[in-house]
Amino acid sequence: MSPRGVAVPDARERLFAAAERVVARGGPGALTSRAVTEEAGCSKGLLHAHFAGGLDEFVAELVLDRFARTAALAAKLPMRAGEDTVAANLTEVATALFTSTGPAISGLALTRPGSALRFRDAMAAGAPGFTAVQEAVTTYLRAEQRLGRFDGRLDAEALALALVGTVHHLLMTSHPGTPDPAAQIRRLVTALTGGGPHITDQ
């Protein structure tokens, strides 16, 4: 346990990671300020010291942080045009977006009114999220079309929307007992890429 008044290195990430473990173990209902700080092994006031808005602000910032990480990963996707396969590249970014926070944390952010408001405000202000990932996927698919590895007759922007929109749907609806989201993502990518790694307009 960190002593009171002693700075905790990388406190935000330490708390975020602790919250993810708490939810993974006990579900959304287990997430409390006390549970997070105890899991993180730090003083009870650390969360409020970094998040003046309490648990609502904390949850919103956790989701925003994880989405930002995924957006940064997706931003590199266009540079992978011509490498591996189109299906493999799309599956990687879709899976990363789905696992960025996990269904439980994402759902929690939207069911807590205070968190949902903070999240929506941040998105409206330009925080990276689904739109940034969609734009990166669109740019990537257009690059693959120019290389002849993806059907140039297809609407890259619409396909990117379909991919990102489906992942968003899975984030909001997946829970124990529902079909495996990873399998659903693979099926979607297969459908979008025509069932093969190299699709041309020949």
C-alpha positions in Angstrom: 0.0 0.0 0.0 1.4 3.4 -1.0 1.9 5.7 2.0 -0.3 8.7 2.2 1.3 11.7 0.5 3.8 9.7 -1.5 3.6 10.1 -5.3 2.6 7.0 -7.2 4.4 6.6 -10.6 2.0 6.2 -13.5 -0.9 6.4 -11.1 -3.6 6.8 -13.9 -2.5 3.6 -15.7 -2.2 1.8 -12.4 -5.7 2.7 -11.5 -7.1 1.9 -15.0 -5.5 -1.5 -15.0 -6.8 -2.2 -11.6 -10.3 -1.2 -12.7 -10.2 -3.6 -15.6 -9.2 -6.5 -13.3 -12.0 -5.6 -10.9 -14.6 -5.7 -13.6 -13.2 -8.8 -15.2 -13.4 -10.6 -11.9 -16.6 -9.3 -10.4 -18.5 -7.6 -13.2 -19.6 -3.9 -13.5 -21.3 -4.0 -10.2 -18.0 -4.6 -8.4 -16.5 -1.4 -9.6 -16.2 1.1 -6.8 -13.6 3.6 -5.9 -12.5 1.5 -2.9 -12.3 -1.7 -5.0 -10.1 0.0 -7.6 -7.7 1.5 -5.1 -7.5 -1.7 -3.1 -6.8 -3.6 -6.3 -4.1 -1.1 -7.2 -2.6 -1.3 -3.8 -2.7 2.4 -3.2 -4.3 4.9 -0.8 -8.1 5.3 -1.0 -7.7 9.0 -1.9 -5.5 8.5 -4.9 -8.4 8.0 -7.3 -10.1 11.2 -6.2 -6.8 13.1 -6.3 -6.4 12.3 -10.0 -10.1 12.4 -10.9 -11.9 15.2 -9.1 -15.2 14.1 -10.7 -15.0 10.8 -8.8 -15.9 7.4 -10.3 -17.9 8.9 -13.2 -14.9 10.9 -14.4 -12.6 7.9 -13.8 -14.7 5.5 -15.9 -15.1 8.0 -18.8 -11.3 8.7 -18.8 -10.6 4.9 -18.7 -12.7 4.3 -21.8 -11.3 7.4 -23.6 -7.7 6.3 -22.9 -8.3 2.8 -24.2 -10.0 4.1 -27.4 -7.2 6.6 -27.9 -4.7 3.7 -27.8 -6.7 1.8 -30.4 -7.0 4.8 -32.6 -3.2 5.2 -32.5 -2.8 1.6 -33.6 -5.4 2.0 -36.4 -3.6 5.2 -37.6 -0.6 2.9 -38.5 -2.9 0.6 -40.5 -2.5 2.4 -43.9 1.2 1.9 -43.7 0.6 -1.9 -43.7 -1.0 -1.8 -47.1 0.6 -4.5 -49.2 1.8 -6.5 -46.2 0.3 -9.7 -44.8 -3.3 -10.1 -46.0 -6.2 -7.6 -46.1 -8.3 -10.0 -43.9 -5.5 -10.3 -41.3 -4.9 -6.6 -41.1 -8.7 -5.8 -40.7 -9.1 -8.6 -38.1 -6.2 -7.2 -36.1 -7.6 -3.6 -35.9 -11.2 -4.8 -35.3 -10.1 -7.1 -32.5 -8.0 -4.3 -30.9 -11.0 -2.0 -31.0 -13.2 -4.7 -29.4 -10.7 -5.5 -26.6 -9.7 -1.8 -26.0 -11.9 -1.7 -23.0 -14.0 -4.8 -23.2 -17.9 -4.9 -23.3 -18.3 -4.5 -19.5 -16.2 -1.3 -19.2 -17.7 0.2 -22.3 -21.2 -0.6 -21.2 -20.5 0.8 -17.8 -19.4 4.1 -19.2 -22.7 4.4 -21.1 -25.0 3.3 -18.2 -23.5 5.7 -15.7 -25.1 9.1 -16.7 -22.2 11.1 -15.4 -19.7 9.0 -17.3 -21.8 8.9 -20.5 -22.0 12.7 -20.5 -18.3 13.2 -20.1 -17.6 10.6 -22.7 -20.0 12.2 -25.3 -18.5 15.7 -24.6 -15.0 14.4 -25.1 -16.0 12.7 -28.4 -17.7 15.9 -29.6 -14.5 17.8 -28.7 -12.5 15.5 -31.0 -11.2 12.8 -28.7 -10.1 9.8 -30.8 -12.6 7.0 -30.9 -14.6 5.0 -33.4 -14.6 7.8 -36.1 -10.8 7.9 -36.0 -10.6 4.2 -36.4 -13.2 4.2 -39.3 -11.2 6.9 -41.1 -8.0 4.9 -40.8 -9.6 1.7 -42.1 -11.0 3.7 -45.0 -7.6 5.0 -45.9 -6.1 1.6 -45.6 -8.7 -0.1 -47.9 -8.2 2.6 -50.5 -4.5 2.0 -50.4 -5.1 -1.7 -50.9 -7.4 -0.9 -53.8 -4.6 1.1 -55.4 -2.3 -1.9 -55.0 -4.9 -4.2 -56.6 -5.2 -6.3 -53.5 -8.8 -5.2 -52.8 -11.7 -4.8 -55.2 -11.6 -1.3 -56.5 -15.3 -1.3 -57.3 -16.2 -1.6 -53.6 -17.0 1.4 -51.4 -14.1 1.5 -48.9 -15.8 4.1 -46.7 -19.0 2.0 -46.4 -17.0 -1.1 -45.6 -15.0 0.7 -42.9 -18.3 1.9 -41.4 -19.7 -1.7 -41.5 -16.6 -3.0 -39.7 -16.4 -0.4 -37.0 -20.1 -0.2 -36.5 -20.3 -4.0 -36.0 -17.5 -3.9 -33.4 -19.4 -1.1 -31.6 -22.5 -3.3 -31.7 -20.6 -6.2 -30.2 -19.1 -4.0 -27.5 -22.6 -3.0 -26.4 -24.3 -6.4 -26.6 -21.7 -9.1 -25.8 -22.0 -10.8 -22.5 -21.6 -14.3 -21.1 -23.9 -16.7 -23.1 -23.8 -14.7 -26.4 -21.9 -15.9 -29.5 -18.1 -15.6 -29.4 -17.4 -12.0 -30.6 -14.0 -13.0 -32.0 -15.7 -15.6 -34.3 -18.2 -12.9 -35.4 -15.5 -10.5 -36.2 -13.7 -13.1 -38.3 -17.0 -13.9 -40.1 -17.6 -10.2 -40.9 -14.0 -9.7 -42.2 -14.4 -12.8 -44.4 -17.6 -11.4 -45.8 -16.2 -7.9 -46.3 -13.1 -9.2 -48.1 -15.0 -11.7 -50.3 -13.7 -14.7 -48.5 -10.1 -14.4 -49.7 -6.9 -12.4 -48.9 -6.4 -10.9 -52.4 -9.4 -9.4 -54.1 -8.9 -7.6 -57.4 -11.2 -6.0 -59.9 -10.0 -8.2 -62.7 
